[in-house]
Amino acid sequence: MANINQKLHEILKHYEVLTGLSDQDYEILSKHKDTLAQWKDEVVKDFYDTLFSYEPTKKIFHENERPKVEKTLEEWYLGLLEGKKDFSFWEHQWFVGLVHIARGVDNAFMHSMMARVQNFIAQKCFENFSPEEAKEVYTAFKKITDTIAGVIMEGYFLQYIEAIGRMTGIKEAIIERMAKLESQKMIDEFRAKGG
């Protein structure tokens, strides 16, 4: 991607406008961080128990890697509670997409696990806060983590295209044009079959 910063700014703007993500969401999490931080160990355990009990995701990890990745998730989770994120945070989330390509982490795995974390936080919010506060805290958490998932997936997709371009020497614009043309052919084939 020729200009990651520009593309990342565009993506973040889309999420702000389309989800309503605002500074207030970060403030809400920060206001309740003492309670949310208490759930850290449960979040991490559930996350990695799930990944290590499912063969397609278990095989992504190296031997004895679990303590290291647990620490990374713990730091990420606690970092979410500290307030508004600067641009370097979002660049790091973008970079996670590239790491996922290299490690063979499908977007379906990442998105499923983000949904799992969100569902866990929703349950904990409604167990620990009044209904109004639970909705407010969970909504803030969901908007922020949906944006993170979107940045990771978009980074994955765009960096995948860039990697193909670098390996083949084909310009990204040509790859995108080829994908659009082939996609239209596939749409036409699907419709011809009655889809």
Stockholm file with secondary structure:
# STOCKHOLM 1.0

chainA/1-195         MANINQKLHEILKHYEVLTGLSDQDYEILSKHKDTLAQWKDEVVKDFYDTLFSYEPTKKIFHENERPKVEKTLEEWYLGLLEGKKDFSFWEHQWFVGLVHIARGVDNAFMHSMMARVQNFIAQKCFENFSPEEAKEVYTAFKKITDTIAGVIMEGYFLQYIEAIGRMTGIKEAIIERMAKLESQKMIDEFRAKGG
#=GR chainA/1-195 SS CTTHHHHHHHHHHHHHHHHCCCHHHHHHHHHTHHHHHTTHHHHHHHHHHHHHTSHHHHTTSCTTCHHHHHHHHHHHHHHHTTSCCCHHHHHHHHHHHHHHHHHTCCHHHHHHHHHHHHHHHHHHHHHHSCHHHHHHHHHHHHHHHHHHHHHHHHHHHHHHHHHHHHHHCCCHHHHHHHHHHHHHHHHHHHHHTTC
#=GC SS_cons         CTTHHHHHHHHHHHHHHHHCCCHHHHHHHHHTHHHHHTTHHHHHHHHHHHHHTSHHHHTTSCTTCHHHHHHHHHHHHHHHTTSCCCHHHHHHHHHHHHHHHHHTCCHHHHHHHHHHHHHHHHHHHHHHSCHHHHHHHHHHHHHHHHHHHHHHHHHHHHHHHHHHHHHHCCCHHHHHHHHHHHHHHHHHHHHHTTC
//
